[in-house]
Amino acid sequence: SSVKQIQTDELNSRLNTDELIILDTRDVEEFNISHIDGAVNIDPSKPDTKLIEDKIQERKNYPITVIAYCSIGYRSSMIINQLQNSDISNNYNINFANLEGSLFKWANEGRPMIDCERRTTRFCHPFNSVWGKLLKYDLRKTN
């Protein structure tokens, strides 16, 4: 099944709403440098579906929208595709979406992010030297 894309401005307008679960599908080193406030870090190589299901069960209002992002959208699209084809999709009233352009686009647009100590930051992990070119140079940070 195809993965629905959500635009950064739509996600920004829906932040801090009950029906939203945001998954950061990057490695923890990337997450620690910056992430969207409220995002849950999920290991992209072995996503913890139990953790995701727990987050869904904490919510009282349905439908819930689960939005995933990574650096540019590849890893998060794979995770969303897995979730759409899992028991979670069958057991709950959930909409799934991938953040179009992911965190690089979000950071390039100057949207709000925090680091692992909950401090506001504008920096973003560049993932690697190739993909990092999609991130504004002055926003790149590796540790």
N, C-alpha and C positions, 0 to 999 in steps of 0.2 A: 504493500500500500504506500501511497505517496505521503510525504511529510509536509504538513502545512507550515508555512512561514509566517511569522509575525514581525511587524516592523518595530524598530526601536522606539518610535514616538508612541505607538500603541502600548508597548510594555511600560514605558515611562509614565504614561497616564494611568496605568493600572497598578503601579507599585503600591505596596502596603494595603492591598485589598484581600479579604478573607478567601476569595475563591481562587487565589493564585499560588502555585508552588513553582519556585524557580530552581532549576538544577544547573549547577556549574559542573560541566563534565570535563574539566581539565585536571591535570595532576595537581597534587596539593601544593607544590612549590609555586605553580602559577597562581593558584587560588590565594595563597598567602600574600602575594604582592598586591593583588586587587581583585575584587569581585563586586557584583551587585549586592547591595545590602539585602539581607534576607535569603540569599541563595544558599542552597544545600550543596556541599561538595560531594560529587559522586565520582568514584574511580572509573575512568573511561574504559579501562581494559576488563574490569569485572564489576559492573554496576550492582550495587546493593539494592535489589528490588524489595527486600524486607523493609529497609529504611524508607524507601519511597512509599511503600504501602502504609507504613506507620504514619508518615506525614499526611497522607490522604485521609486516614482514619481520624486524625486529630481535627480535621475540618468538619464543621457541622453543615455547611451549605454546599449544595450541589446545584448545577454542575461545577466541577473544579477544572481549572485549566493548568496543565503542567507545561511549563516552557523551559526548554533547555538551551544552553549556549556553551560554546567553547571559545577558541581564539577566532576562527573564521567561519565555523559552522559545520565542518565535516564530522567531527567526533560527536557533537550534539545531535546531528541528524541521524547518525547510526543508533544512538541511544533511544531517541524518540521512536525510530522505526522498530526497535526491539520492544519497547513498552507498548506500542500500538498492537503488536502481535503477541502480547503476553496475557496471562490471566488477569492482571491488573486492569487491562482494558475491558475485559469481559465482566469483571465483578463490580465496577464502579462507573458512575456517569462522569466521564472525564473527556475533556478536549486536550489534545496534545499539539504542541507547536514547537518549532525551532526558531530561535531569534535570528532573523535574516542579518547577515554580516557579523553576527555574534559580538564578542566583547571588543574586538578591534574597531568595529564600526561604532559601537557604544562609546569607547574611549576617544576615538577620533572626533566624535561629535561633542565631546566635553561633558558627557552625562555623568551623574554621580556614581562614585565607587568608593569602597572602603578597603583597608588592608586587614591583615589577620588580627590586628589589635584594635580594630574598629575605628581607625583614624581615616579621615577623608584623604583620598589620594587621586592623582590624575594619571599615575603610572600603570603600565600593563606589561606583563611578561610577554616578550616577543615570540615565544615558542621555539623558533629557530631562525637562522640568518636569512633563509628564503622567505618564509611566511611573515617574518617580522617586518619585511619591507612594506607590507600592507598597513602597518601601524606607523603613525607619525613618529619621526625620529626622536623628538624630544619627550615622547611618552614611554619609550622603551626602558625596561628595568629588569634585571635578572636576579638580583638578590638584595 
